[in-house]
Amino acid sequence: MTIRDIANRANVNRGTFYAHYLDTCALLDELIYEQFQTLLKKSLSPESH
């Protein structure tokens, strides 16, 4: 998957992608972090926050 593929799918230009992420690895890191946070919040009880 290329940055062009991602930008086309998101209906943005490549410059917009680079304004938010250094590269595809940075995007992947953020997606993994967000998913991990979501799963963590679902698995912890409200008292442990």
C-alpha positions as CSV (number, residue, x, y, z in Angstrom):
1,M,0.0,0.0,0.0
2,T,1.4,3.4,-1.0
3,I,0.8,6.8,0.3
4,R,-0.9,7.6,-3.0
5,D,-3.3,4.7,-2.3
6,I,-4.1,5.9,1.2
7,A,-4.6,9.5,0.0
8,N,-6.8,8.5,-2.9
9,R,-8.9,6.3,-0.6
10,A,-9.2,9.2,1.9
11,N,-10.0,11.7,-0.9
12,V,-7.1,13.9,0.0
13,N,-3.9,14.8,-1.8
14,R,-0.5,13.4,-0.8
15,G,0.5,16.8,0.6
16,T,-2.3,16.6,3.1
17,F,-1.2,13.1,4.2
18,Y,2.4,14.4,4.8
19,A,1.0,17.4,6.8
20,H,-0.3,14.8,9.3
21,Y,2.2,11.9,9.1
22,L,5.8,11.4,8.2
23,D,5.2,8.2,6.4
24,T,3.0,5.0,6.4
25,C,4.8,3.7,9.5
26,A,3.7,6.9,11.4
27,L,0.1,6.3,10.3
28,L,0.3,2.7,11.3
29,D,1.8,3.6,14.7
30,E,-1.1,5.9,15.4
31,L,-3.7,3.4,14.3
32,I,-2.2,0.7,16.5
33,Y,-2.0,3.1,19.5
34,E,-5.7,4.2,19.0
35,Q,-6.9,0.6,18.7
36,F,-4.9,-0.4,21.8
37,Q,-6.4,2.5,23.8
38,T,-9.9,1.5,22.8
39,L,-9.3,-2.1,23.7
40,L,-7.7,-1.2,27.0
41,K,-10.7,1.1,28.0
42,K,-13.1,-1.7,27.1
43,S,-11.3,-4.3,29.2
44,L,-10.7,-2.2,32.3
45,S,-13.3,-1.6,34.9
46,P,-14.4,2.0,35.4
47,E,-12.9,1.9,39.0
48,S,-9.4,1.2,37.6
49,H,-9.3,4.5,35.5
